[in-house]
Amino acid sequence: MNLDTSFDSSPVAAPKSSAISLCAPRLFQSFWMGGFECATHINTAGRRLDMIAGVQHDSQAEHDYALLKSQGMQATRDGLRWHRIDRGSQGYDWSSFEPMFDAAARQGVQVIWDICHYGWPDGLDVLSPAFVDRYVRFARAVAQFVRNKSDEVPFYAPMNEINFLCWGAARDLIYPFAFGRDNDIKHNLIRATVAGCAAILDVDPRARFVYPEPIVKVLPPRHRPDLAAQARQHHESQFEAWNMIAGYQEPSLGGDPRFLDILGANFYHSNEWEIEGNGRLRWEDEPRDDRWVPLHKLLTDIYRRYRRPLFVAETSHFGSGRARWILEVADEVLKARREGTPIDGICLYPVIDRYDWQDANHWHNSGLWDFQHASDGKLVRTLNQTYASALTKSRQLLASIGCV
């Protein structure tokens, strides 16, 4: 299946080069990265999540970063917990962040810090102008704190998955459950993001910005060609956040091309589906649905549209499918780079297991490390050997073209 790649939203297209696929990536300290689930939103039961504390990543941060290095990963995605740091009129309490920041520095692990990962302080209305103002103050304070602690170039994900966040927050998934307010939420998140980026650059002009968003393929059911236009519209909506940040769409929100820095493509087995049909295209089926679009084509489409640095910012599977999934992702990235699409990394997300947002007793078995529950309550990290073996093969595959 050929994707329509005629639309190029970048004002200046970078020159194409077949040699770029064989160059070692320069964006991060390592091509392979880990990612720690750090959601902090309020779920449908009204319970505030703190996934970092829930998997004891806060108390085991240094050990976790050392584990990454043992598997050839010297870079990671991780998060601040805005609701724990920002005390409103009482200022900022960095005690939940500083030990993690220091642990990463001691281990020599480069971190992309999520400033807002779905959650914000209690009492703050995501639809209000006050949300923008408070986020900007927080972003500036984060940049100043990091600048005072380190001379390294900082990497931030200002707002995680804006497209998904506003979709979930306008349904019964993520607080405030503001049904039908998708666009209003998105516009305010964009205002906050671009103003926050400006504040960060004011503190540290070297700062780099990463924008993780789900990449998807939406199709009409085979027997409903009349839904083709609707499916296409839904498919194109995945690019709204990036377009708005760059000012290509809704420029009144404050977007500017200088803010659209590094694109993060989040891809899982459920990211291709029929609109008003039978749900997702089943990746696990053999033979697979012939409408499934290979990852390398989706990545190439993004690069041709934006000509920005690009990496796989989230990917993983669960259970016994983890090994097969990562081998396929590695092969797809290899194809993309050989065809001239400069993918600059792959992030295993989550790199340690996680429990479900709605049910803390349900573990996804999706990490490179699973957990054993010790009698003292400690979550002991246990390497999943099958997944690790597949990761080793995947690393070897991409090392052949300098991706290490």
PyMOL commands that set and color helices and strands:
alter all, ss='L'
color gray80, all
select helices_A, chain A and resi 18-22+51-54+61-70+82-85+88-90+94-96+98-107+129-149+162-169+182-203+225-246+251-253+257-259+295-306+319-338+385-399
alter helices_A, ss='H'
color red, helices_A
select strands_A, chain A and resi 32-35+75-79+110-114+155-157+208-214+217-219+262-266+272-274+310-315+343-348+369-373+379-383
alter strands_A, ss='S'
color yellow, strands_A
deselect
rebuild
show_as cartoon
